[in-house]
Amino acid sequence: MTQQKILFLVLFFAVMLSTWLTFSIKENNNVAMDTNENNLDAFATEIHLTRMDKTGHINASLYSPQLTHYPLENQTQLQSPTVIVYVKNQPSWKITANQAALFHGSEKITLTDHVVLHRSSGINNEEITVQTEQLTLYPELKTAMTTLPISLLSNSTQINSTGMQANFEKGILTLTSSVRGNYTPPSHAYQNKIEAPYSIYHFTDHSLDLPSSPQGRTTITFMPKKGDTPYP
């Protein structure tokens, strides 16, 4: 083989190697861009947010010790959030969880992992606690919902249900399926053991609506409260 042919082959392989390295670097860069495009682009601590209604009154407030934002899904993640929903002429609702995500600013909040809704007692109101594992909250509408199991506890009521729809302004919790528990009507000396396909709990006066027969079977067992005279 002549010296010219050897030189040509060396140059040919050098060009091929350079082309392959260039293509490989570009490919790696594209992979890196695809991997990193959803990296967080915002981070903050000690977050306090307040939503106002059209009249200037506070609808809801939110606190979180840590906030992160991911651009690809335009989603904001919150650690250990606390949301306060304010209701006119009623005690406010405090909602806590281990995690939360904000969508469309703060129009929709999804709270997950040990979600607790709590309303303190007032002059004419019982203390109420509701627990579940996931809750979708709409602060401006003052509504919330879940399809997961919930437990509701107050002085007059101890109920478990699968699914719930809450309207804080109207004072209604709709327990959507498999309602089981105990209910003591206000100013009555007996307690009801309840099994129903669904029910509506009015937390303004602590009354409980139950479905009629066409909508599903409802069983109510009257039981005297401990230490009370049986109801005739």
Order of alpha helices (4+ residues) and beta strands (2+ residues): alpha-beta-beta-beta-beta-beta-beta-beta-beta-beta-beta-beta-beta-beta-beta-beta-beta
